[in-house]
């Protein structure tokens, strides 16, 4: 006799209580890796979930005033680009791939990164910069997107996001 086990279904405590928290750690600053965190943060805020984004390492490019509007997408080493490997490393491919991705994003009315950060900040999302990354890159608050609430340590972020569902991107 064969028995079939059923998959466990997660139970979220007080899902409708309005006290849910989401913490998103944004560690990558390429165009294709910027959007997952921003989309998820925006969706969470739309559901009334307290949302915190922590920008660290190359994720700093998303909040650096000099780089945030110029994120790039490189097909090199990315098997999801569906391009022959012999084309990926050709001169100009990063510029071409970035242009194509931006055109696709624009075609479905998704805002560019700076505008998306405005939306998240205006909706009550909390944006935090990593102290270690800021020190490594010699950046201060004046170098960062105005909606960043502060440059804090990893320990501070762990404390302020206690009890949150955490995503690392």
N, CA, C and O of each residue as an XYZ file, in Angstrom:
676
protein
N       0.844     -1.171      0.000
C       0.000      0.000      0.000
C       0.896      1.243      0.000
O       1.841      1.340      0.784
N       0.590      2.174     -0.874
C       1.353      3.409     -0.998
C       0.579      4.545     -0.345
O      -0.614      4.726     -0.587
N       1.270      5.293      0.475
C       0.629      6.466      1.065
C       1.280      7.714      0.490
O       2.479      7.736      0.214
N       0.501      8.710      0.320
C       0.986      9.976     -0.219
C       1.043     10.994      0.910
O       0.039     11.270      1.567
N       2.220     11.543      1.125
C       2.363     12.573      2.148
C       1.938     13.917      1.571
O       2.204     14.222      0.409
N       1.292     14.691      2.381
C       0.904     16.022      1.928
C       1.983     17.016      2.329
O       2.617     16.882      3.376
N       2.174     17.991      1.496
C       3.178     19.018      1.766
C       2.703     19.905      2.913
O       1.524     20.245      3.004
N       3.628     20.271      3.778
C       3.214     21.169      4.879
C       2.845     22.544      4.337
O       3.447     23.030      3.379
N       1.877     23.143      4.944
C       1.442     24.480      4.561
C       1.882     25.431      5.670
O       1.552     25.227      6.838
N       2.633     26.477      5.297
C       3.097     27.392      6.350
C       1.938     28.134      6.986
O       0.957     28.474      6.325
N       2.066     28.378      8.275
C       1.073     29.131      9.024
C       1.745     30.420      9.480
O       2.753     30.397     10.185
N       1.176     31.526      9.070
C       1.715     32.823      9.455
C       0.854     33.388     10.569
O      -0.358     33.552     10.422
N       1.504     33.682     11.681
C       0.768     34.197     12.825
C       0.206     35.578     12.535
O       0.895     36.438     11.985
N      -1.035     35.781     12.904
C      -1.682     37.087     12.794
C      -1.425     37.764     11.457
O      -1.028     38.928     11.405
N      -1.650     37.032     10.390
C      -1.366     37.555      9.052
C      -2.148     38.835      8.761
O      -1.679     39.699      8.020
N      -3.324     38.949      9.340
C      -4.157     40.118      9.060
C      -4.041     41.189     10.141
O      -4.816     42.145     10.140
N      -3.098     41.048     11.053
C      -3.035     41.980     12.168
C      -2.428     43.325     11.803
O      -2.523     44.270     12.587
N      -1.809     43.437     10.638
C      -1.235     44.705     10.230
C       0.134     44.981     10.817
O       0.679     46.067     10.624
N       0.708     44.010     11.539
C       2.016     44.243     12.130
C       3.118     43.456     11.425
O       4.176     43.208     12.004
N       2.876     43.070     10.199
C       3.896     42.346      9.436
C       5.009     43.288      9.031
O       4.787     44.480      8.817
N       6.218     42.737      8.927
C       7.400     43.493      8.528
C       8.134     42.731      7.443
O       8.198     41.501      7.455
N       8.685     43.480      6.510
C       9.520     42.894      5.468
C      10.845     43.641      5.450
O      10.869     44.871      5.407
N      11.939     42.902      5.485
C      13.281     43.467      5.391
C      13.918     42.912      4.125
O      14.020     41.697      3.953
N      14.345     43.805      3.243
C      14.968     43.399      1.985
C      16.402     43.916      1.979
O      16.647     45.114      2.118
N      17.338     42.997      1.815
C      18.742     43.363      1.745
C      19.129     43.391      0.276
O      19.134     42.355     -0.389
N      19.454     44.571     -0.228
C      19.804     44.768     -1.634
C      21.329     44.812     -1.750
O      21.962     45.790     -1.353
N      21.911     43.739     -2.300
C      23.368     43.621     -2.332
C      23.954     43.741     -3.728
O      25.173     43.689     -3.893
N      23.112     43.899     -4.725
C      23.611     43.957     -6.095
C      23.082     45.208     -6.785
O      21.939     45.612     -6.572
N      23.924     45.814     -7.610
C      23.558     47.077     -8.223
C      23.429     47.041     -9.731
O      23.453     48.089    -10.375
N      23.292     45.867    -10.304
C      23.061     45.816    -11.755
C      21.580     46.072    -12.020
O      20.743     45.894    -11.135
N      21.273     46.482    -13.216
C      19.889     46.829    -13.566
C      18.931     45.671    -13.309
O      17.840     45.872    -12.776
N      19.336     44.464    -13.686
C      18.451     43.314    -13.515
C      18.288     42.890    -12.058
O      17.300     42.239    -11.717
N      19.234     43.244    -11.198
C      19.136     42.868     -9.795
C      18.554     43.980     -8.924
O      18.238     43.744     -7.758
N      18.409     45.168     -9.463
C      17.809     46.263     -8.710
C      16.295     46.080     -8.593
O      15.715     46.346     -7.541
N      15.674     45.637     -9.647
C      14.214     45.609     -9.682
C      13.537     44.596     -8.771
O      12.473     44.911     -8.239
N      14.079     43.400     -8.553
C      13.359     42.476     -7.655
C      13.071     43.073     -6.277
O      11.948     42.965     -5.785
N      14.061     43.697     -5.653
C      13.845     44.294     -4.336
C      12.866     45.448     -4.366
O      12.033     45.595     -3.472
N      12.973     46.279     -5.417
C      12.076     47.427     -5.520
C      10.631     46.995     -5.769
O       9.703     47.554     -5.183
N      10.445     46.021     -6.619
C       9.095     45.519     -6.914
C       8.481     44.896     -5.662
O       7.323     45.155     -5.335
N       9.270     44.071     -4.964
C       8.748     43.434     -3.750
C       8.440     44.457     -2.663
O       7.426     44.343     -1.975
N       9.304     45.454     -2.503
C       9.053     46.499     -1.507
C       7.769     47.252     -1.835
O       6.949     47.501     -0.952
N       7.595     47.610     -3.091
C       6.400     48.340     -3.511
C       5.137     47.504     -3.277
O       4.120     48.021     -2.815
N       5.210     46.219     -3.598
C       4.057     45.333     -3.390
C       3.725     45.211     -1.902
O       2.556     45.240     -1.517
N       4.758     45.073     -1.070
C       4.536     44.954      0.370
C       3.896     46.221      0.930
O       2.964     46.155      1.731
N       4.399     47.362      0.506
C       3.820     48.628      0.972
C       2.365     48.756      0.546
O       1.540     49.281      1.294
N       2.048     48.278     -0.656
C       0.670     48.294     -1.128
C      -0.252     47.427     -0.284
O      -1.462     47.648     -0.251
N       0.319     46.443      0.394
C      -0.445     45.567      1.281
C      -0.425     46.046      2.730
O      -0.961     45.386      3.620
N       0.202     47.207      2.956
C       0.250     47.761      4.296
C       1.319     47.149      5.189
O       1.238     47.257      6.412
N       2.310     46.512      4.597
C       3.372     45.858      5.363
C       4.514     46.843      5.586
O       4.980     47.485      4.644
N       4.960     46.960      6.826
C       6.114     47.800      7.137
C       7.315     47.237      6.379
O       7.615     46.047      6.474
N       7.997     48.097      5.629
C       9.047     47.637      4.720
C      10.342     48.418      4.923
O      10.348     49.648      4.979
N      11.445     47.663      5.033
C      12.776     48.234      5.209
C      13.690     47.657      4.136
O      13.729     46.442      3.942
N      14.427     48.520      3.438
C      15.431     48.081      2.475
C      16.803     48.494      2.995
O      17.001     49.633      3.418
N      17.745     47.557      2.960
C      19.111     47.777      3.432
C      20.029     47.594      2.230
O      20.114     46.503      1.666
N      20.715     48.667      1.840
C      21.568     48.651      0.655
C      23.010     48.433      1.084
O      23.567     49.219      1.850
N      23.608     47.359      0.585
C      24.959     46.997      0.974
C      25.769     46.554     -0.238
O      25.202     46.176     -1.263
N      27.064     46.599     -0.125
C      27.989     46.255     -1.201
C      27.555     46.921     -2.500
O      27.344     48.133     -2.517
N      27.415     46.166     -3.591
C      27.120     46.797     -4.878
C      25.686     47.312     -4.951
O      25.347     48.059     -5.870
N      24.846     46.929     -4.008
C      23.502     47.496     -3.927
C      23.531     48.998     -3.675
O      22.549     49.702     -3.910
N      24.685     49.477     -3.188
C      24.865     50.912     -2.984
C      24.685     51.692     -4.281
O      24.288     52.857     -4.248
N      24.970     51.071     -5.417
C      24.789     51.754     -6.703
C      23.346     52.199     -6.901
O      23.090     53.164     -7.621
N      22.401     51.506     -6.271
C      20.985     51.849     -6.394
C      20.647     53.152     -5.684
O      19.676     53.816     -6.047
N      21.438     53.533     -4.669
C      21.131     54.731     -3.895
C      22.218     55.794     -3.996
O      22.091     56.861     -3.396
N      23.265     55.525     -4.732
C      24.337     56.495     -4.952
C      23.853     57.477     -6.022
O      23.533     57.071     -7.139
N      23.801     58.761     -5.681
C      23.298     59.770     -6.625
C      24.018     59.729     -7.964
O      23.412     60.021     -8.995
N      25.299     59.372     -7.973
C      26.079     59.361     -9.214
C      25.792     58.145    -10.091
O      25.993     58.202    -11.304
N      25.330     57.059     -9.502
C      25.166     55.821    -10.274
C      23.723     55.354    -10.423
O      23.428     54.578    -11.332
N      22.825     55.798     -9.565
C      21.477     55.234     -9.504
C      20.684     55.332    -10.810
O      19.829     54.484    -11.065
N      20.942     56.320    -11.622
C      20.220     56.462    -12.890
C      20.973     55.825    -14.056
O      20.543     55.915    -15.206
N      22.104     55.179    -13.750
C      22.948     54.630    -14.817
C      23.301     53.166    -14.594
O      24.376     52.722    -14.996
N      22.409     52.409    -13.957
C      22.675     50.993    -13.733
C      22.712     50.270    -15.071
O      22.014     50.646    -16.012
N      23.524     49.240    -15.143
C      23.707     48.514    -16.398
C      23.341     47.043    -16.232
O      23.308     46.505    -15.126
N      23.071     46.426    -17.352
C      22.823     44.989    -17.412
C      23.866     44.388    -18.335
O      23.985     44.779    -19.496
N      24.616     43.439    -17.812
C      25.610     42.788    -18.646
C      25.210     41.334    -18.914
O      24.864     40.600    -17.989
N      25.260     40.932    -20.168
C      24.903     39.544    -20.483
C      26.037     38.562    -20.211
O      25.808     37.352    -20.208
N      27.256     39.053    -19.983
C      28.400     38.170    -19.792
C      28.189     37.294    -18.559
O      27.957     37.794    -17.458
N      28.272     35.995    -18.760
C      28.142     35.047    -17.663
C      26.733     34.856    -17.151
O      26.541     34.174    -16.145
N      25.757     35.422    -17.795
C      24.372     35.307    -17.355
C      23.634     34.381    -18.321
O      23.262     34.809    -19.414
N      23.414     33.122    -17.939
C      22.770     32.181    -18.854
C      21.316     32.519    -19.160
O      20.753     31.996    -20.123
N      20.705     33.374    -18.367
C      19.306     33.744    -18.586
C      19.131     34.741    -19.725
O      18.000     35.086    -20.068
N      20.224     35.211    -20.316
C      20.093     36.175    -21.408
C      19.696     35.510    -22.717
O      19.271     36.187    -23.653
N      19.829     34.212    -22.788
C      19.444     33.455    -23.979
C      20.170     33.942    -25.231
O      19.596     34.039    -26.315
N      21.442     34.242    -25.041
C      22.275     34.673    -26.160
C      23.411     33.670    -26.325
O      23.853     33.065    -25.348
N      23.877     33.493    -27.537
C      25.047     32.635    -27.721
C      26.236     33.226    -26.959
O      26.487     34.428    -27.045
N      26.968     32.392    -26.216
C      28.109     32.903    -25.443
C      29.115     33.681    -26.288
O      29.775     34.589    -25.783
N      29.235     33.341    -27.540
C      30.199     34.036    -28.390
C      29.828     35.500    -28.619
O      30.695     36.304    -28.962
N      28.555     35.860    -28.435
C      28.117     37.245    -28.614
C      28.203     38.069    -27.331
O      28.347     39.291    -27.381
N      28.115     37.402    -26.189
C      28.007     38.106    -24.912
C      29.167     39.053    -24.630
O      28.956     40.142    -24.096
N      30.374     38.662    -24.975
C      31.534     39.476    -24.648
C      31.951     40.465    -25.714
O      32.983     41.122    -25.576
N      31.173     40.583    -26.769
C      31.533     41.521    -27.831
C      31.465     42.963    -27.328
O      30.630     43.286    -26.484
N      32.332     43.823    -27.838
C      32.263     45.240    -27.443
C      30.876     45.818    -27.733
O      30.300     45.588    -28.796
N      30.364     46.559    -26.783
C      29.065     47.201    -26.952
C      27.879     46.364    -26.506
O      26.752     46.858    -26.496
N      28.106     45.096    -26.134
C      26.975     44.247    -25.758
C      26.322     44.690    -24.447
O      25.103     44.598    -24.305
N      27.111     45.164    -23.501
C      26.510     45.647    -22.246
C      25.622     46.850    -22.521
O      24.511     46.931    -21.995
N      26.091     47.776    -23.331
C      25.282     48.959    -23.670
C      24.011     48.533    -24.409
O      22.927     49.047    -24.133
N      24.148     47.598    -25.342
C      22.996     47.120    -26.104
C      22.000     46.406    -25.190
O      20.799     46.668    -25.251
N      22.505     45.494    -24.336
C      21.629     44.741    -23.434
C      20.939     45.679    -22.439
O      19.763     45.499    -22.123
N      21.671     46.673    -21.951
C      21.083     47.650    -21.021
C      19.978     48.429    -21.710
O      18.899     48.609    -21.145
N      20.237     48.892    -22.924
C      19.231     49.638    -23.685
C      17.975     48.792    -23.898
O      16.854     49.270    -23.720
N      18.175     47.541    -24.277
C      17.021     46.660    -24.531
C      16.223     46.412    -23.252
O      14.992     46.426    -23.279
N      16.912     46.185    -22.136
C      16.205     45.940    -20.882
C      15.438     47.187    -20.444
O      14.295     47.084    -20.000
N      16.055     48.360    -20.565
C      15.363     49.603    -20.191
C      14.136     49.822    -21.066
O      13.105     50.301    -20.592
N      14.246     49.476    -22.325
C      13.114     49.615    -23.239
C      11.979     48.666    -22.838
O      10.809     49.044    -22.882
N      12.323     47.444    -22.450
C      11.309     46.492    -22.000
C      10.648     46.964    -20.710
O       9.429     46.872    -20.565
N      11.441     47.464    -19.783
C      10.912     47.957    -18.508
C       9.969     49.133    -18.750
O       8.883     49.197    -18.174
N      10.386     50.051    -19.595
C       9.553     51.205    -19.931
C       8.259     50.767    -20.611
O       7.206     51.364    -20.387
N       8.335     49.729    -21.436
C       7.174     49.242    -22.179
C       6.067     48.690    -21.305
O       4.921     48.602    -21.744
N       6.387     48.318    -20.075
C       5.348     47.819    -19.170
C       5.103     48.788    -18.007
O       4.599     48.405    -16.952
N       5.474     50.054    -18.233
C       5.218     51.135    -17.274
C       5.832     50.917    -15.894
O       5.232     51.270    -14.878
N       7.009     50.344    -15.862
C       7.748     50.225    -14.610
C       8.683     51.436    -14.549
O       9.399     51.703    -15.514
N       8.690     52.165    -13.443
C       9.543     53.362    -13.371
C      11.028     53.006    -13.300
O      11.396     51.894    -12.922
N      11.857     53.955    -13.665
C      13.296     53.775    -13.525
C      13.643     53.808    -12.039
O      12.839     54.250    -11.219
N      14.828     53.345    -11.699
C      15.222     53.173    -10.298
C      15.009     54.429     -9.453
O      14.390     54.315     -8.396
N      15.478     55.621     -9.844
C      15.263     56.797     -8.977
C      13.776     57.073     -8.699
O      13.401     57.390     -7.570
N      12.947     56.954     -9.722
C      11.515     57.181     -9.531
C      10.897     56.095     -8.653
O      10.015     56.375     -7.841
N      11.360     54.863     -8.817
C      10.857     53.757     -8.000
C      11.203     54.003     -6.523
O      10.379     53.764     -5.640
N      12.424     54.480     -6.264
C      12.802     54.812     -4.894
C      11.920     55.919     -4.331
O      11.546     55.883     -3.159
N      11.586     56.909     -5.169
C      10.660     57.968     -4.745
C       9.321     57.368     -4.323
O       8.777     57.715     -3.274
N       8.802     56.474     -5.142
C       7.507     55.844     -4.848
C       7.557     55.091     -3.517
O       6.647     55.207     -2.697
N       8.620     54.326     -3.313
C       8.757     53.536     -2.092
C       8.883     54.446     -0.882
O       8.232     54.218      0.137
N       9.704     55.461     -0.986
C       9.897     56.410      0.109
C       8.592     57.149      0.413
O       8.218     57.296      1.576
N       7.904     57.611     -0.626
C       6.641     58.342     -0.448
C       5.553     57.465      0.168
O       4.656     57.967      0.845
N       5.635     56.146     -0.069
C       4.631     55.215      0.467
C       4.962     54.778      1.896
O       4.232     53.982      2.486
N       6.059     55.296      2.450
C       6.407     54.962      3.824
C       7.469     53.894      3.976
O       7.744     53.451      5.091
N       8.073     53.471      2.873
C       9.151     52.502      2.956
C      10.384     53.135      3.581
O      10.623     54.333      3.426
N      11.155     52.338      4.276
C      12.359     52.814      4.962
C      13.590     52.349      4.193
O      13.750     51.160      3.916
N      14.453     53.297      3.852
C      15.663     53.005      3.092
C      16.875     53.255      3.988
O      17.017     54.324      4.582
N      17.745     52.247      4.074
C      18.911     52.318      4.948
C      20.160     51.964      4.160
O      20.138     51.073      3.311
N      21.244     52.662      4.445
C      22.535     52.383      3.818
C      23.434     51.687      4.836
O      23.404     52.000      6.026
N      24.228     50.746      4.354
C      25.131     49.966      5.197
C      26.382     50.780      5.553
O      27.063     51.300      4.669
N      26.672     50.884      6.834
C      27.833     51.638      7.314
C      29.138     51.088      6.732
O      29.966     51.865      6.256
N      29.338     49.781      6.761
C      30.569     49.200      6.264
C      30.761     49.506      4.779
O      31.862     49.849      4.350
N      29.699     49.382      4.005
C      29.787     49.669      2.573
C      30.080     51.139      2.320
O      30.882     51.475      1.448
N      29.434     52.013      3.079
C      29.685     53.453      2.933
C      31.149     53.761      3.227
O      31.780     54.541      2.514
N      31.677     53.154      4.264
C      33.079     53.372      4.615
C      34.009     52.824      3.535
O      34.987     53.476      3.166
N      33.708     51.635      3.031
C      34.537     51.029      1.989
C      34.573     51.880      0.724
O      35.603     51.982      0.058
N      33.440     52.485      0.405
C      33.318     53.257     -0.832
C      33.553     54.746     -0.622
O      33.442     55.538     -1.558
N      33.882     55.125      0.619
C      34.153     56.526      0.966
C      32.972     57.430      0.593
O      33.146     58.489     -0.011
N      31.769     56.987      0.967
C      30.554     57.736      0.679
C      29.897     58.178      1.985
O      29.945     57.475      2.995
N      29.286     59.351      1.938
C      28.544     59.868      3.084
C      27.092     60.093      2.706
O      26.710     59.867      1.558
N      26.292     60.529      3.639
C      24.862     60.739      3.383
C      24.627     61.717      2.240
O      23.646     61.590      1.507
N      25.527     62.701      2.081
C      25.369     63.672      1.001
C      25.505     63.039     -0.386
O      25.053     63.623     -1.371
N      26.115     61.863     -0.478
C      26.298     61.156     -1.751
C      25.109     60.277     -2.098
O      25.023     59.762     -3.213
N      24.197     60.101     -1.161
C      23.126     59.122     -1.312
C      21.782     59.762     -1.638
O      21.542     60.937     -1.361
N      20.927     58.959     -2.227
C      19.548     59.343     -2.514
C      18.953     59.989     -1.260
O      19.149     59.498     -0.149
N      18.232     61.082     -1.449
C      17.714     61.858     -0.323
C      16.754     61.091      0.577
O      16.597     61.447      1.745
N      16.111     60.053      0.066
C      15.162     59.277      0.867
C      15.811     58.284      1.809
O      15.121     57.655      2.611
N      17.131     58.128      1.728
C      17.825     57.227      2.657
C      17.767     57.855      4.042
O      18.173     59.002      4.233
N      17.264     57.099      5.000
C      17.067     57.631      6.348
C      18.351     57.700      7.152
O      18.443     58.473      8.105
N      19.332     56.914      6.786
C      20.581     56.960      7.520
C      21.533     55.874      7.075
O      21.159     54.930      6.379
N      22.769     56.032      7.495
C      23.792     55.015      7.276
C      23.929     54.291      8.609
O      24.318     54.887      9.613
N      23.604     52.998      8.609
C      23.561     52.242      9.860
C      24.379     50.957      9.737
O      24.681     50.498      8.636
N      24.725     50.399     10.872
C      25.475     49.146     10.878
C      24.536     47.975     10.604
O      23.314     48.098     10.688
N      25.138     46.846     10.275
C      24.345     45.631     10.077
C      23.603     45.267     11.365
O      22.458     44.816     11.324
N      24.250     45.463     12.481
C      23.618     45.179     13.774
C      22.388     46.058     13.984
O      21.349     45.581     14.440
N      22.509     47.340     13.650
C      21.359     48.243     13.770
C      20.209     47.772     12.893
O      19.051     47.799     13.310
N      20.534     47.334     11.663
C      19.479     46.869     10.761
C      18.812     45.611     11.308
O      17.592     45.467     11.227
N      19.593     44.722     11.853
C      19.025     43.500     12.439
C      18.077     43.862     13.578
O      17.007     43.267     13.707
N      18.456     44.818     14.392
C      17.602     45.231     15.506
C      16.313     45.886     15.030
O      15.235     45.565     15.529
N      16.414     46.804     14.065
C      15.197     47.509     13.639
C      14.280     46.634     12.802
O      13.096     46.941     12.660
N      14.806     45.553     12.245
C      13.964     44.659     11.448
C      13.632     43.369     12.187
O      13.261     42.371     11.569
N      13.768     43.392     13.521
C      13.458     42.213     14.334
C      12.046     41.721     14.036
O      11.092     42.498     14.020
N      11.936     40.448     13.806
C      10.628     39.838     13.536
C      10.181     39.943     12.094
O       9.104     39.459     11.746
N      10.978     40.559     11.255
C      10.598     40.736      9.853
C      10.897     39.489      9.033
O      11.803     38.715      9.341
N      10.114     39.321      7.990
C      10.463     38.352      6.958
C      11.619     38.997      6.205
O      11.507     40.150      5.790
N      12.726     38.284      6.018
C      13.922     38.865      5.424
C      14.233     38.222      4.084
O      14.230     36.999      3.949
N      14.504     39.073      3.087
C      14.880     38.620      1.759
C      16.250     39.176      1.429
O      16.506     40.360      1.648
N      17.133     38.343      0.905
C      18.470     38.785      0.498
C      18.551     38.714     -1.014
O      18.422     37.643     -1.607
N      18.768     39.869     -1.629
C      18.810     39.930     -3.096
C      20.159     40.455     -3.516
O      20.424     40.591     -4.711
